[in-house]
Amino acid sequence: MTPEPTGQLAPTPVGHDLIISRTYRASVDDVWASVTESERTALWFGPWRGEGAPGRTVEVQMAFEEAASAPWIPITIDACEPPRRLAVSTEDEVGAWSLELLLAETGGATELRLVHHLTSTEHIGSIGPGWEYYLDMLTAARTGGPRPDFEDYYPAQQAYFESLAA
């Protein structure tokens, strides 16, 4: 089954926010643990090491990337407001990345919104499918379901995300 892209693009004063959401039948505390505890992030994104606190930099291993070496990348924790908001930033060869995870629980279900603050939509055709993939990896880790295949996301969802920026 081919996954359908769900991302939305919202203009901001300094660019755009790419917003992708998933809802889990779980408490906000449980979903928060899935996105902040190294043992649990290792199941869908990669483990992290270091002292996790606002203003600190941790290293996250990109465990599910194509690179054979599974590189460790530095990520700065800009804000951490358990169990509702985590804001992080990093810089790589593509540029600076600023991300937020926002969680809200209603009626026994928790919505997780990933917000990627973009200063340019130049690479949205690859960024969007990547975040869809990782959030579906999170879903698979939480449910024990099969892991998705990145090739079902990129380039299959590239045109969808590029059309958001058109």
N, C-alpha and C positions, 0 to 999 in steps of 0.2 A: 504494500500500500504506500503510495506516494504521499508524504506529509504536505499539508497545505500551509503556506506562509500566513502568519497572523500579524506581523509587525505593522505598526503605524508610524507615520512621521508627523511630528508637530513642530511648527516654526517657533523659534525662541529669539530673544533680542540679539544673540550672538551666533546663531546657526539654526540647528534643528535637533530635536530629541527623537531618537529611534526608540520606540516603546514596544516591548514584546511581553505578553503576560501568559501565565499559566495559573490554574486554580487546582488546589489539592484538598481533598477531604481529610484534613488534619489540622491540628492546632497551629497557631502562629509560632509557638515555641518549637514545635517539631520541625516545621519548615525552616525556621531560623537556624536550627542546628544543622540541617542539611546544607546550608549555604555558608556556615561559619566554622564548623568543626572539621579539622583537617582529615580525620578518619572518614568523614562522610563526603567531603568535597573530593576526596581521592576516588570515589566511586563514579563520579560523573564529569569532573573537570580536571582535578589533580590535587595532590596534597600540598599543604603549605607548611613553611617552617619560619620560626622567628617569634617575636613578641607582638601579638595582635592587639593593638591599641591605637586610638586616634593619634595621628602625627607620626606613627611608627611605620617602617617599611618592612614587609615580610617578603619571602620568596615563594612563588607558586610554581610548581612543576606542571608544565603543559603536557600532561600524560596522554592525551588523546589527539595530539597533532601528528601530522605526517612525518615530521622529523624523527629519525631513528633514535636520536639522543634524548628525547623528552626534556627540552631545556627548562631551566629554572629562570623565572623572570621576576624582577623586583616590582612590587605593587605597594603603593603608599595608601594607608588607611586615612582618608580625609575626615570621615565621620563614622561613628558606630553608636547607634541608638537601639540597643536590643529591646525587643525583638522586631523592630519596625523598619529600621533604615540602616543600610551600610553603603557608604560612598567611598570609592577607591579611584586611584589614578595610576597610570603607568605610561611609559613612553617606549616606542619601538621604532623600527625602520619606516613604518607607515606614518608615524607621528604620535602625538599625545592622545591618550584615551582617558576619558572621564566617565565613570559608570556609577549608577546607583541601583541598589536592590531595595524595593519598597514592598513591605508586607502588610496586609490587612486581613483580619479574621472577621467573618460574618457567618453566623449560624452553623458553626462547625466546619467551615471551609475557609481556607486561606488563599488569597490571591497574592501571587508574587509578580511584581512588575519589574522588569529589567529596563532601565533607562540608560541609553548610551547617548551622552551629550556630544553632538557632532558640530565641529566648526565648519565642516565641508561635507557634502554628500558624495564626494568623488569616489569613494570606495564602498558605497552602500550596497552595491551588487554582490560583494563578497562578505561584508560585515553582517548584514541581515541574515543570510542563510547560516552563517556561523553561529549566531546567537540562537536561532531557531533550533539548530542541531544540539547545542549545549543544553538548552532548556528541556528538550526532549530526552537528552541523556539524564538529566536530573529526574525527570518523570520515570524513566526506566529504572534508575537506581532506587527511587522511592517505592516503586510497585513490584520490583523484581522481574519486570518484563524484559524482553530482548532489547539490546542496545540498538539504536538507529545506526544507519550507515551514512556517513557524511556525503557520499556520492548521490544520495537521494535528495540532498539539500542544495548542493552546489555542483554544477551550474543550474540545476533545475529551477531554483527560486531566484536566480539572478535577475531575470527580466522583471519579476514582480517588484523587487526592491528598487530597481532602477526606475520603474514607473512611478514609484512614490515621490521621487525627487524631480520628476519631469514637470 
